[in-house]
Amino acid sequence: MTTPVPIVLAGARGHGRWHLVNIRRLQDKGLVRLAGICELTPLTEEELETFADPGQLPEQSADFGALLDSTGAAIAVICTPIHTHADLALVAAGKGVHLLLEKPPAPSYAEFRRMADGVAAAGVVCQIGFQSLGSGAVPAIRELVAEGAIGEVTGIGAAGAWARDEDYYRRAPWAGRRTLNGADVVDGALTNPLAHAVATALALDGATRAEDITAIEAELLRANAIESDDTSCVRVTTAAGGRVTIAATLCAERPDEPYVLVHGTSGRITFWYKQDRVLLQRSGHGPEEFEYDRTDLLENLVEHLEGRAELLVPPESTGAFMRVVESIRKAPDPVALPDDDWYLLPEENRRVVRGIDALVRAAADTLSLYSELGASWALPNEVST
């Protein structure tokens, strides 16, 4: 039996609680051991009681580097504010500690390259936390496409209609910000909460590396009183001539599951990536629905380090996604929607953009931008190459 791999988690509150639950699951399987938690304010015993055995509480420290040293960690899971990712990853890499780095891996392409190049030079393994890319649906869809199940692919769309209340943007100083104290953050709809829609759509197109992207058109807007976008769309042109359009909002009328659409000349494939569920619709056949298993990315990283699996999401496979992040970072500040085009839902304390659900669906269906669909508030798009 192998010895459990010692792990340090940086960032254990907020989304970090999901990582605590997952680490405990893998700990119960004997694969890992939660050796340390890095938080500015230590977790209380009450916060830890679900995730750690009494008498075996993990070491805690606000000093990430010192904690890696004292625990002998082999893997660090980094789930901290976006603008801290690169520096913390390089601290771990400098100590020979392998990484699971939450998405987005960095707030700019320059920071991404600094992180990825530094990790490669240190000889450590880094997995980027796009959990949807661990879905068995991704290779299954690629196989359906390769078999010609929907004819020739004509484009890929993605739709994400989610809701976030006003407290979501007050939960941390960096939430909803483009910059903080002079550092890039770029916490927008497409770069953080719905980043999986972007990464998954690009992966299904086969455009994963930075050099696979030739042009990006972006329309960034906001209903909330924030710096970043909460309602946005991008259209990516790939080196192979593909078109990938992703539309998103955090101001949905009726929040629903996000999905990716693969359009073909004789059918289409819908992938609800949070559910690992696929719908195949094609000429001459009835609709077929499939569900797939998902490989956990931390478990995959452990298995990769033990020589039993290929790494699913190395940094270079997120280069195309980071090109989209960079395009959004460099775009003009998001435009505030006119007051008449949104309203406050008092019982949920959130802002809702009128008609946005239908626009998001239409963008994914037609590979169009909001301005091309007749949205009165959408300005001509910004193009980067």
C-alpha positions in Angstrom: 0.0 0.0 0.0 1.3 3.4 -0.9 1.9 6.1 1.7 -0.7 8.9 1.6 0.6 12.0 -0.2 0.9 15.0 2.2 -1.0 18.0 0.9 -1.1 21.7 1.9 -4.3 23.6 1.0 -3.8 27.4 0.5 -7.2 29.0 0.7 -9.7 26.9 2.7 -12.7 29.2 2.9 -15.2 30.0 0.1 -14.5 27.7 -2.8 -11.7 26.2 -0.7 -14.2 24.3 1.3 -15.0 22.2 -1.7 -11.3 21.3 -1.8 -11.4 20.4 1.9 -14.3 18.0 1.2 -12.5 16.5 -1.8 -9.2 16.1 0.1 -11.1 14.4 2.9 -12.7 12.0 0.4 -9.3 11.1 -1.0 -7.9 10.9 2.5 -10.5 8.3 3.3 -9.3 6.3 0.3 -5.8 6.4 1.6 -4.4 8.4 -1.3 -3.6 11.7 0.4 -3.2 13.3 3.9 -4.2 16.9 4.7 -0.9 18.1 6.3 -1.5 21.8 6.4 -3.8 24.7 5.7 -2.6 28.2 4.7 -5.1 30.9 5.7 -4.5 34.5 6.9 -6.9 33.7 9.7 -6.6 30.0 10.9 -9.7 27.8 10.7 -11.4 27.0 13.9 -11.8 23.5 15.2 -15.5 23.8 14.4 -14.7 24.7 10.8 -12.3 21.7 10.6 -14.4 19.0 12.4 -15.9 17.7 9.2 -12.6 17.5 7.4 -10.1 16.4 9.9 -10.0 13.6 12.5 -9.8 14.8 16.1 -6.3 14.7 17.4 -5.0 14.8 13.8 -5.7 18.4 12.9 -3.5 19.8 10.1 -0.9 22.4 10.8 -1.9 25.9 10.1 0.1 29.0 9.1 -0.3 32.2 7.1 3.3 31.7 5.8 2.8 29.4 2.7 6.5 28.7 2.2 7.2 27.9 5.8 4.1 25.6 5.9 5.4 23.7 2.9 8.7 23.2 4.6 7.4 22.2 8.0 4.8 19.7 6.7 7.0 18.1 4.0 4.1 18.6 1.5 4.4 16.9 -1.8 1.4 18.7 -3.4 0.0 22.1 -2.8 -3.6 23.0 -3.7 -3.9 26.7 -4.4 -7.4 28.2 -4.1 -6.6 31.8 -3.3 -7.5 35.2 -5.0 -6.7 35.2 -8.7 -3.9 37.8 -8.5 -2.0 35.7 -5.9 -1.9 32.5 -8.1 1.4 33.0 -9.9 3.5 34.0 -6.9 2.2 31.2 -4.7 2.7 28.6 -7.5 6.3 29.7 -7.9 6.9 29.5 -4.1 5.7 25.9 -4.2 7.6 25.1 -7.4 10.8 26.5 -5.9 10.5 24.0 -3.1 9.9 21.1 -5.4 6.2 20.8 -4.5 3.7 19.8 -7.2 0.6 21.8 -7.8 -3.2 21.8 -8.3 -3.8 25.5 -9.2 -7.3 26.8 -9.3 -8.7 28.4 -12.4 -8.1 31.0 -13.8 -4.4 30.2 -13.5 -3.4 33.9 -13.7 -5.0 37.3 -14.4 -2.9 38.1 -17.4 -1.0 36.2 -20.1 2.3 37.6 -18.9 1.6 36.3 -15.3 0.5 33.0 -16.8 3.8 32.6 -18.8 5.8 33.6 -15.7 4.0 30.9 -13.7 4.1 28.2 -16.4 7.7 28.8 -17.3 8.8 28.9 -13.7 7.0 25.6 -12.9 8.5 23.9 -16.0 12.0 25.1 -15.0 11.6 23.8 -11.5 10.6 20.4 -12.9 7.3 20.1 -10.9 4.0 19.0 -12.2 1.1 21.5 -12.3 -2.6 20.7 -12.9 -4.9 23.6 -13.6 -8.3 23.3 -11.9 -10.7 23.1 -14.8 -12.7 20.2 -13.4 -15.0 20.0 -16.5 -11.9 18.8 -18.5 -11.9 15.7 -16.3 -15.2 14.7 -17.6 -15.4 11.5 -19.6 -17.8 13.4 -21.9 -15.0 15.4 -23.4 -13.1 12.5 -25.1 -16.5 10.9 -25.9 -17.7 14.0 -27.8 -14.4 14.2 -29.6 -14.9 10.6 -30.7 -18.4 11.3 -31.9 -17.2 14.3 -33.9 -14.3 12.2 -35.4 -16.7 9.5 -36.4 -18.8 12.1 -38.3 -21.8 11.7 -36.1 -22.9 15.3 -36.8 -21.2 15.8 -40.1 -18.7 18.6 -40.5 -18.3 20.8 -37.4 -19.5 24.4 -38.3 -18.7 26.0 -34.9 -19.0 25.7 -31.1 -21.2 27.8 -28.9 -21.5 28.0 -25.1 -24.1 29.5 -22.9 -24.0 30.3 -19.2 -27.0 32.0 -17.5 -26.2 32.2 -13.8 -27.2 34.5 -10.9 -25.0 36.1 -8.3 -26.4 38.4 -5.6 -24.9 41.7 -4.5 -23.2 40.1 -1.5 -21.2 38.0 -4.0 -19.4 41.1 -5.0 -18.8 42.1 -1.4 -17.4 38.8 -0.2 -13.7 39.8 -0.8 -11.8 43.0 -1.7 -10.9 41.5 -5.2 -14.4 40.3 -6.1 -15.8 42.0 -9.3 -12.5 43.9 -9.8 -10.4 44.4 -12.8 -7.5 45.5 -10.7 -6.6 45.8 -7.0 -3.9 48.0 -5.7 -2.4 48.2 -9.2 -2.4 44.4 -9.7 -4.5 42.8 -12.4 -7.4 40.7 -11.1 -9.9 40.4 -14.0 -12.7 38.8 -12.0 -15.3 38.8 -14.8 -18.1 36.4 -15.7 -16.1 34.7 -18.4 -12.8 34.7 -16.7 -13.9 33.2 -13.3 -17.4 31.9 -12.5 -18.1 30.8 -16.1 -14.4 30.2 -17.1 -15.3 26.5 -17.5 -17.6 27.3 -20.3 -14.7 29.0 -22.2 -12.2 26.3 -21.5 -14.5 23.5 -22.3 -15.7 25.1 -25.6 -12.1 25.7 -26.7 -11.1 22.1 -25.7 -13.9 20.6 -27.8 -12.8 22.7 -30.7 -9.2 21.3 -30.2 -7.9 24.9 -29.7 -6.2 24.6 -26.3 -2.7 26.2 -26.9 -2.1 29.9 -27.1 -0.9 29.6 -30.7 -4.3 28.0 -31.7 -6.0 31.4 -31.4 -5.9 34.0 -34.2 -8.6 36.6 -33.2 -10.9 37.3 -30.3 -14.0 39.6 -30.3 -15.4 40.7 -27.0 -18.4 42.5 -25.7 -18.2 43.3 -22.0 -21.1 44.8 -20.0 -22.3 45.1 -16.4 -25.5 45.6 -14.6 -23.9 45.5 -11.1 -21.9 48.4 -9.6 -18.6 46.6 -10.1 -15.5 47.1 -12.2 -15.6 43.8 -14.1 -18.2 42.4 -16.5 -21.2 40.4 -15.3 -22.8 40.1 -18.8 -20.4 39.3 -21.7 -19.7 37.4 -24.8 -16.6 36.5 -26.8 -16.1 35.0 -30.2 -12.8 33.3 -30.9 -11.4 32.5 -34.3 -8.9 29.6 -34.3 -5.9 28.9 -36.5 -7.8 26.0 -38.0 -10.6 28.3 -39.1 -13.0 27.3 -36.3 -15.4 29.7 -34.6 -16.2 29.5 -30.9 -18.7 31.8 -29.2 -19.3 31.9 -25.5 -22.1 34.0 -24.0 -22.5 34.5 -20.2 -24.3 36.4 -17.6 -24.5 36.5 -13.8 -27.8 38.4 -14.0 -30.0 35.7 -15.4 -33.8 35.9 -15.2 -34.0 32.1 -14.5 -30.6 30.6 -13.7 -29.9 27.3 -15.5 -27.2 24.8 -16.1 -24.4 26.1 -18.4 -23.7 24.1 -21.6 -21.6 23.8 -24.7 -23.0 23.2 -28.2 -21.1 21.6 -31.0 -22.8 22.5 -34.2 -22.5 20.2 -37.3 -23.8 20.1 -40.8 -26.1 17.2 -39.9 -26.7 17.5 -36.2 -25.4 18.9 -32.9 -24.1 17.8 -29.5 -25.1 19.6 -26.3 -22.9 19.1 -23.2 -24.1 20.2 -19.8 -20.6 20.2 -18.4 -21.4 20.5 -14.7 -23.6 17.4 -15.0 -21.4 15.4 -17.4 -24.5 14.9 -19.5 -24.5 14.8 -23.3 -27.4 15.0 -25.8 -26.8 13.9 -29.4 -29.2 15.1 -32.0 -28.6 14.1 -35.7 -30.4 13.7 -38.9 -32.2 10.3 -39.3 -31.9 9.4 -35.7 -33.9 10.0 -32.5 -32.2 12.1 -29.8 -29.7 10.1 -27.7 -28.6 11.1 -24.2 -25.5 9.9 -22.3 -24.0 10.5 -18.9 -20.3 10.1 -18.1 -18.1 9.6 -15.1 -15.6 12.4 -14.1 -12.0 12.0 -13.1 -11.1 14.2 -10.1 -8.2 16.4 -11.0 -6.4 16.1 -7.7 -6.8 12.3 -7.8 -5.5 12.4 -11.4 -2.5 14.5 -10.3 -1.7 11.9 -7.6 -2.0 9.0 -10.1 0.2 10.9 -12.6 2.9 11.4 -10.0 2.8 7.6 -9.3 3.1 6.9 -13.1 -0.4 5.5 -13.5 -2.1 8.3 -15.5 -1.6 11.1 -18.0 -2.0 14.6 -16.6 -5.4 15.9 -17.7 -4.9 19.7 -17.6 -1.3 20.9 -17.7 -0.7 24.6 -18.0 0.0 24.6 -21.8 -3.4 23.2 -22.4 -4.9 26.3 -20.9 -2.9 28.7 -23.1 -5.9 29.4 -25.4 -8.1 30.2 -22.4 -5.5 32.6 -21.1 -5.5 34.4 -24.5 -9.2 35.0 -23.9 -8.4 36.3 -20.4 -5.8 38.6 -21.8 -8.2 39.9 -24.4 -10.7 40.7 -21.7 -8.0 42.3 -19.5 -6.9 44.6 -22.4 -10.4 45.5 -23.5 -12.0 48.8 -22.5 -13.8 48.8 -19.1 -17.2 47.1 -19.3 -20.0 49.3 -20.2 -22.7 49.9 -17.6 -26.1 48.8 -18.8 -28.8 51.5 -19.0 -31.0 51.5 -15.9 -34.1 50.6 -17.9 -32.4 47.3 -19.0 -32.0 45.7 -15.6 -34.0 45.5 -12.4 -33.4 44.5 -8.8 -35.0 41.3 -7.6 -35.5 42.3 -3.9 -36.2 38.8 -2.5 -32.8 37.6 -3.9 -31.0 40.9 -3.6 -29.6 40.6 -7.2 -29.8 42.4 -10.5 -31.5 40.9 -13.5 -30.9 41.9 -17.1 -34.1 42.0 -19.1 -34.2 39.4 -21.9 -30.7 38.1 -21.2 -31.5 34.4 -20.9 -32.8 34.4 -24.5 -29.8 36.4 -25.7 -27.4 34.0 -24.1 -29.1 31.0 -25.7 -29.3 32.7 -29.1 -25.6 33.5 -29.0 -24.7 29.9 -28.5 -27.2 28.8 -31.1 -26.1 31.2 -33.8 -22.4 31.9 -32.8 -23.4 35.6 -32.8 -22.4 38.4 -30.4 -25.0 40.3 -28.5 -24.7 43.3 -30.8 -25.4 41.1 -33.8 -28.5 39.8 -32.1 -30.0 43.3 -31.8 -29.3 44.0 -28.2 -29.8 47.8 -27.9 -27.2 48.1 -25.2 -24.4 46.1 -26.9 -21.7 48.3 -28.4 -19.6 47.2 -31.4 -17.2 44.6 -30.3 -13.5 44.9 -29.5 -11.2 42.8 -31.6 -7.8 41.5 -30.5 -5.4 39.4 -32.6 
